[in-house]
């Protein structure tokens, strides 16, 4: 099964690469069709729709092999996450937000790995996925704080301080619990 998933992902990457290479002529061709820009702003919805072809069978395909379902949820969540972020930037014309929104890529892969771990009952996937997602959230906070403007600077700084305080409290609690009462 993993060989099939590997081949499908490889084919998907080749197609994406070819589309990127041909993006200029494709863009000119679409522009010549006379489609309104307001309608074209919704193009990332195609990625979100495509993600459903992976996520729905992975979540509701009870008769399928659990490993196959787990493998399907990872690209599905990835496509959904990137599609939602692209839809936000396309509809709001905020492409500069990708200076921090790129963190959606490791975040969505981490969430996909975690979901795959739940489906396949694989604790390692859950650990790796949660670590990737948490790391992506920290990266998002750092980059949004640095590049996201004044509101992000304040909110991001407070979130980073709260995360630091939570880690300090957890570390102190563990240290104090090891000392125990004096005899």
N, C-alpha and C positions, 0 to 999 in steps of 0.2 A: 504493500500500500504506500509506503513512504516514497518509493521510486516513482510511482504515478504522480504523487503530489509534487515531487521535485521536478518532474518533467512539465507538469502544468504551470508551476511557478516560473520555470525557465522560459516557457513559451510566452507567458504573460509579460515577462520582462522584455523579451525580444520585441513583442508587439508594441509595448509602451515606448521602447527606444526608437522603433521605426516611426511611431506617431510623433515623437518629439523631433526627430530629424526632418520629418515632412510637415512640421507645424506651420511654417511660413506659407507654402503653397495651399495647404488645407485652409488656413485662415483667409487667404485671398479668395479661395473658391467659395467659402461660406459667406464672406462679405459680398460676393457678387450675386448671391441668391436673394438679397434684399430683406433678410431677416432683421427685425428690429433689435437694437442693442439691449433693450429691456428684456427681451426674451433670451438673448444670448448670455445675459448675466446669470441665468439659471443653469448653465451647463454643468456645474458640479453636482447637481441633483442626479445626473446620470451615474456618477460614482456611488452615490448613496443607494440608488436603485440596484446597481450591480452588487453592492455589498449584501443586499438581501438574498441574492442567489447563493451566497455562502453561509450567511448567519442563520437564516430560517431552517434549512435542512440540518445544520449543525445543532440547533437548539431543539428542534421538534422531530428530527428523524430517528425515532425510537428504535426502528428495526435495523438501522445501519450499524456497522461496526463502530465502536466507541472511538477507536484511534482515527478512523477516517473522519468522523464528525469533529473530533478535536482538531485535526489538521485543517478542516474547512473554516473553523471559527477564526483562526488567526488572520488570514487574508481578508475575511469579511469585516472584522472589527477595524483592521487597518484601513480598508477602503472607506468605511463609514466615518472614521475619525478624520481622515484627510479630506473626504468629501464635505463634511460639515464645516471644517476650517476654510476650505476653498469657497464654499457657498457664502460664508460670512464675509470673506474678503471681497468676493466678486460683487455681491449685492450692495455692500457698503463702500466699494472702491477704496479699500484700506489695505492695499498690497504691501505697504511698508510694515504692516503688522507681522509679516513673515519673519522679521528680525527676531521675534520671540515665538511666533506660532509654529515654527518648525519643530518645536518640542512635542507637537501632537504626534509626530511619527514614532518616536520611541515610546510615548505614552500609550498610543493605540496598540502597538505591538505588545507592550507589556500587559495591557488589559486582555488582548487576544490570547497571550500565553497563559495568563491566569485562568481565563475561561476554558482553555484547552485542558489545563490541569484539573479543573472541576469536572469536565466531561469525561476525561480518560482516567480519572482518579490517579493523577500523577503529581505527588507533592512537590517534586523538583520544579515542575512547570509553574506551579503556583508561587513558589518562592522566587524563582527567576522573574516571573511576570510582575509580581508585586514590587520587587526591587527595581525593575526597569521603570514601572509606572511612577514609583515614588521618586526615583532619580529624575525623571522627566518633569515632575511637578516642581522639584527644587530648581531644575534648570529653567523652567518657565518663569518661576518667581524671580530668579536672578536676571534673566534676560529682559523680562517685562519691566522689572524695576529699572534696569539700565537704559532701555530703549523705548519704553512705552509711554513716556510723558509723565506729567506731575502726579496724576491720580494713581497710576501704576507705581510710581516711586513711593508714595505714602503707603498704599495698600500692600505692595510687595515687601517693603521694609518691615511693616508690622507683622506680616505673615512669616518672614524669615526670623524675626525676633521670637515670635511665638514658637516656631519650630525649634529654635535653639533652646528656649526655656524648657520645652517638653523633653528634649534630649538630656538637658542638664538634670531635670527632676528625675527622669528615669535612671540616669547614671548614679545620682546621689542615693536614690531609694535602694538600688541594688547594692551599693557600697555599704549603706547603713544596715541592710538586712544581713550582710555577711559578718559584720562585727558581732552582732548579738549582744545579750546582756553579759556584763562582767561577773565572773564567778568569785 
